[in-house]
């Protein structure tokens, strides 16, 4: 066995032996994804371009790199000048096919992250479709005023050729130190990063030094020398009351269904008197019994706190009946650039072309 792989699993995984056993499956998965990418690279599989601006935001790994806050950052940057439509797969929704979001939709019909965009930004259009190459023509037919389409989580969706491809990688688990599924968390090999025009290292600590950023940049350049590299952190807003909620209490009980809840938990510990955190799986589909159980955590001195992504799932009328007049809050989140934020903005803005409808 390659010693580099063995050392990685010994130091990273508590059950290293099991991870090592999975290496043959990782090799097979790697070969399959490499072959698929090769077919696109030689033109055997087609990548389609469209007469509109397409910006893709994604990653090499599964979950938890901050795609949603990054999409929201780009929406804020561009939505005052351009008509934007976001296009997502709609992971976890109970529907299939293409849907252009309306007031009749919810997190159940279009997915939690698309519904968060729809609920939060009134000036944009929001669509979902498993096949992005199929979804874009539908968008241009339904919303011909669309000037920019932002593809959410579409780095591996190679049937669409975007004008700008933005890849995110987590500071605590950068792609260049990771391995392909199932031994690691990469959806394809590290070489896939070569398709990115921009690589953003996300969730960086505030105290990250310039020398550390230089080291990370050099490691990224090993796989993609041409990409512009940026470093971003996340910041939380103030606790915001759920619709019809009562006042915030002295202690809080947190609950969430996100891929990596640790930053959320650490922030609450630092800012509030956190008594417990109830962890659900990522994209969890809440049931009435879950809400009832969560409400048992409330007393005269405590509030329930969740993430913004989880909050949008609780906007359904059946949930509102239980949560009305209770002390339930959510924590907004945004991405920010540690340095060179204006340069990032300029690259995004300069990528926009004019198309005649």
C-alpha positions in Angstrom: 0.0 0.0 0.0 1.2 3.5 -0.7 2.7 4.8 2.5 1.2 8.3 2.0 -2.3 6.8 2.1 -1.5 4.6 5.1 -0.1 7.6 7.1 -3.2 9.6 6.2 -5.7 7.1 7.4 -3.7 6.3 10.6 -3.7 9.9 11.7 -7.1 11.1 10.3 -9.6 8.3 10.9 -10.3 6.7 14.3 -11.0 3.4 12.6 -8.0 3.5 10.2 -8.2 -0.2 9.4 -11.7 0.2 8.0 -10.7 3.2 6.0 -7.7 1.3 4.5 -10.1 -1.6 3.6 -12.1 0.9 1.6 -9.1 1.9 -0.6 -9.9 -0.5 -3.4 -13.4 1.0 -3.6 -11.9 4.5 -3.7 -9.6 3.4 -6.6 -12.6 2.1 -8.5 -14.6 5.3 -7.9 -11.6 7.3 -8.9 -11.2 5.5 -12.2 -14.9 5.9 -13.0 -14.9 9.6 -12.4 -11.6 10.1 -14.2 -13.0 8.2 -17.2 -16.2 10.3 -17.2 -14.1 13.5 -17.1 -11.9 12.2 -19.9 -15.0 11.8 -22.1 -15.9 15.4 -21.5 -12.3 16.6 -22.1 -12.1 14.9 -25.5 -15.6 16.0 -26.5 -17.2 12.6 -26.5 -19.7 13.9 -24.0 -20.9 17.4 -24.7 -20.7 20.5 -22.5 -23.3 23.1 -23.6 -22.9 26.9 -23.6 -25.9 29.2 -23.4 -26.7 32.7 -24.5 -26.7 34.0 -21.0 -24.1 34.4 -18.2 -23.6 31.2 -16.1 -21.6 31.2 -12.9 -21.1 27.8 -11.2 -20.4 27.4 -7.5 -19.3 24.0 -6.2 -16.6 21.9 -4.6 -14.7 18.6 -4.9 -15.9 17.2 -1.6 -19.3 16.2 -0.2 -21.0 18.8 1.9 -20.1 21.6 4.3 -17.9 24.0 2.4 -20.1 27.0 2.6 -21.7 27.0 -0.9 -25.0 28.6 0.3 -23.3 31.6 1.9 -21.1 32.0 -1.2 -24.1 32.0 -3.6 -25.8 34.5 -1.4 -22.6 36.7 -1.5 -22.7 36.7 -5.3 -26.5 37.4 -5.3 -25.9 40.5 -3.1 -23.0 41.6 -5.3 -24.9 41.4 -8.6 -28.6 41.6 -8.0 -28.8 45.4 -7.9 -27.7 45.6 -11.6 -28.7 42.2 -13.1 -31.7 39.9 -13.0 -30.5 36.7 -11.4 -31.9 33.2 -11.4 -30.4 30.5 -9.2 -30.5 26.9 -10.4 -30.1 24.1 -7.9 -30.7 20.3 -8.0 -33.1 20.8 -5.1 -31.6 18.1 -2.9 -34.0 16.5 -0.5 -37.2 17.8 -2.1 -40.2 15.6 -2.5 -40.7 16.5 -6.2 -38.9 15.8 -9.4 -38.1 17.6 -12.6 -37.9 21.3 -13.4 -39.7 23.8 -11.1 -39.7 27.6 -11.1 -40.3 28.7 -7.5 -43.6 30.5 -6.7 -45.3 31.5 -3.4 -46.9 28.1 -3.4 -43.6 26.3 -2.9 -41.8 25.3 0.2 -38.6 23.6 1.3 -40.4 20.3 0.7 -41.1 21.1 -3.0 -37.9 22.8 -4.0 -35.3 21.9 -1.3 -34.1 23.8 1.7 -31.3 25.8 0.2 -33.3 27.0 -2.9 -36.2 27.9 -0.7 -33.8 29.9 1.5 -32.8 31.9 -1.6 -36.4 32.4 -2.5 -37.5 33.4 1.0 -34.5 35.7 1.5 -34.1 37.6 -1.9 -37.2 39.1 -3.4 -35.6 40.4 -6.6 -34.3 37.0 -8.0 -35.9 34.0 -9.6 -35.2 30.5 -8.1 -35.4 27.3 -10.1 -34.6 23.6 -9.5 -33.8 20.8 -11.9 -31.7 17.7 -11.5 -30.3 18.2 -15.0 -28.9 21.7 -15.2 -28.5 21.5 -19.0 -32.2 20.8 -19.3 -33.1 23.4 -16.6 -31.4 26.4 -18.3 -33.6 26.4 -21.5 -36.7 26.2 -19.3 -35.5 29.1 -17.2 -34.8 31.2 -20.4 -38.3 30.4 -21.6 -40.1 31.0 -18.2 -38.0 34.1 -17.2 -36.6 35.7 -20.4 -35.4 38.7 -18.3 -32.7 36.5 -16.7 -29.3 37.9 -17.3 -27.2 35.7 -14.9 -27.8 32.1 -13.9 -26.0 30.9 -10.7 -25.6 27.2 -10.6 -25.6 25.9 -7.0 -23.4 22.8 -6.3 -22.6 22.2 -10.0 -18.9 21.7 -10.1 -19.3 18.0 -11.2 -22.2 18.9 -13.6 -20.1 19.1 -16.7 -22.9 19.1 -19.2 -23.0 22.9 -18.7 -20.0 25.0 -19.5 -20.1 28.1 -17.3 -18.5 31.4 -18.0 -17.0 31.2 -14.5 -16.3 28.1 -12.4 -15.9 28.8 -8.6 -14.6 25.9 -6.4 -14.7 26.0 -2.6 -12.5 24.1 -0.3 -12.8 23.9 3.5 -9.8 25.3 5.5 -9.9 22.5 7.9 -10.1 19.8 5.2 -8.6 21.2 2.0 -9.0 19.1 -1.1 -5.2 18.6 -1.5 -5.1 16.7 1.8 -8.2 14.6 1.0 -8.9 11.4 -0.9 -11.7 10.1 -3.1 -14.8 8.5 -1.7 -15.4 6.3 0.3 -12.0 6.5 2.0 -12.0 10.3 1.9 -14.7 12.9 1.0 -13.7 13.9 -2.6 -16.3 13.3 -5.3 -13.5 13.1 -7.8 -9.7 13.3 -7.8 -7.8 16.4 -6.8 -7.0 17.0 -10.4 -10.6 18.1 -10.9 -9.7 21.3 -9.3 -8.0 22.2 -12.6 -11.4 23.2 -14.0 -11.8 26.0 -11.5 -11.3 29.7 -12.5 -11.5 30.7 -8.8 -10.7 28.6 -5.7 -11.9 29.9 -2.4 -10.6 28.5 0.9 -13.7 28.8 3.1 -14.3 28.9 6.9 -10.9 30.3 7.6 -10.2 31.5 11.2 -9.9 35.3 11.7 -6.3 34.9 12.8 -5.0 33.2 9.7 -1.6 34.6 8.8 -0.3 35.8 5.5 2.4 33.2 5.6 -0.1 30.4 6.2 -2.2 31.7 3.3 0.9 31.7 1.1 1.6 28.0 2.0 -2.0 27.0 1.3 -1.9 28.9 -2.0 1.3 27.1 -3.1 -0.3 23.7 -2.4 -3.4 24.7 -4.4 -1.2 25.9 -7.3 0.2 22.3 -7.5 -3.1 21.2 -8.9 -4.3 24.4 -10.6 -1.7 27.1 -11.3 -4.0 29.4 -13.2 -6.9 29.8 -10.7 -7.2 32.9 -8.6 -7.0 31.9 -4.9 -9.0 33.6 -2.2 -9.5 33.1 1.5 -12.9 33.6 3.2 -14.4 33.3 6.6 -18.0 33.1 7.9 -19.7 35.6 10.2 -22.9 35.2 12.1 -25.6 37.9 12.5 -27.7 38.4 15.6 -30.2 35.8 16.6 -33.4 36.5 14.7 -36.9 35.6 15.9 -38.9 33.0 14.1 -42.2 34.4 12.9 -44.4 35.1 15.9 -41.8 34.2 18.5 -41.6 35.5 22.0 -38.6 37.2 23.5 -35.1 35.6 23.7 -34.5 33.8 27.0 -31.3 33.6 29.1 -30.3 30.1 27.9 -30.5 28.5 24.5 -30.9 24.9 23.2 -29.6 24.5 19.7 -30.7 22.1 17.0 -29.5 21.7 13.4 -29.5 19.5 10.3 -26.4 20.6 8.5 -23.2 18.8 7.3 -20.8 20.5 9.7 -22.5 22.0 12.8 -19.3 22.7 14.8 -18.8 26.4 13.9 -22.5 27.0 14.6 -22.1 25.3 18.1 -18.9 27.1 18.9 -20.4 30.5 18.0 -23.4 29.9 20.3 -21.1 28.8 23.1 -19.0 32.0 22.8 -22.0 34.4 22.6 -24.8 32.7 24.5 -25.5 30.3 27.4 -25.8 27.1 25.4 -27.2 24.2 27.3 -27.3 21.5 24.6 -27.2 20.8 20.8 -29.6 18.4 19.2 -27.9 17.1 16.0 -30.0 15.9 12.9 -28.5 14.6 9.7 -27.8 17.1 6.9 -30.9 18.2 4.9 -33.0 16.5 7.6 -36.8 16.4 6.8 -38.4 17.5 10.0 -41.6 15.9 11.2 -44.3 17.0 13.6 -43.0 14.6 16.2 -39.5 16.2 16.0 -41.0 19.7 16.6 -43.0 18.4 19.6 -39.9 16.8 21.0 -37.8 20.0 20.5 -40.5 22.0 22.3 -40.1 19.9 25.4 -36.7 21.6 25.8 -38.3 25.0 26.4 -39.0 26.4 29.7 -39.4 29.9 31.1 -35.7 30.5 30.9 -34.8 28.9 27.6 -35.1 29.4 23.9 -34.6 27.2 20.8 -32.0 28.3 18.3 -31.4 26.8 14.9 -29.6 27.7 11.6 -31.0 29.8 8.8 -31.0 26.7 6.6 -33.1 24.8 9.1 -35.4 27.7 9.7 -36.8 27.8 6.2 -38.0 24.2 6.7 -40.1 25.3 9.6 -42.1 27.9 7.7 -44.8 25.3 6.7 -48.2 26.1 8.2 -48.3 22.9 10.2 -45.1 23.7 12.0 -46.1 27.4 12.5 -49.0 26.2 14.6 -46.7 24.6 17.0 -44.0 27.3 17.0 -46.2 30.4 17.2 -45.6 32.4 20.4 -42.7 30.1 21.4 -39.2 31.4 21.9 -37.6 30.1 18.7 -34.8 31.9 16.9 -32.4 31.3 14.0 -28.8 32.4 13.4 -28.1 34.2 10.0 -24.7 33.5 8.4 -22.7 35.3 5.7 -19.4 34.8 4.0 -16.7 37.5 4.0 -13.3 37.7 2.4 -10.2 38.0 4.7 -8.3 39.8 2.0 -8.6 40.8 -1.7 -12.4 40.8 -1.5 -12.6 43.7 -4.0 -10.5 41.7 -6.4 -12.9 38.7 -6.1 -15.8 41.1 -6.8 -14.0 42.5 -9.9 -13.4 39.1 -11.4 -17.1 38.2 -11.0 -18.3 41.5 -12.4 -15.8 41.4 -15.3 -17.0 38.0 -16.3 -20.5 39.3 -17.1 -21.2 39.6 -20.8 -24.1 41.3 -22.6 -26.5 39.1 -24.4 -29.4 40.2 -26.5 -32.7 38.4 -25.6 
